[in-house]
Amino acid sequence: MHEFTRCDSKYFSLELLVFAAEGTWYAKKLNSDMEQPASKAKIWVYALVANAASFGLGLWLSEKIPILF
């Protein structure tokens, strides 16, 4: 099982910033290109799920290939 370190908390903080930036960008830009706009809630859930998957994959990769990090 993974033990969280100070590096993980920094990574988590950066992921939160990326989530906020992507969610904001998606909310502004995604609907402008769609015939039927998505709700803001769906857009933010999409951003959250995408970043949670990215975070999990990053943690897994950091364990399997630590030299990358």
ABEGO torsion letter per residue (X at the ends): XBBBBAAAAAAAAAAAAAAAAAAAAAAAAAAAABABBBBAAAAAAAAAAAAAAAAAAAAAAAAABAAAX
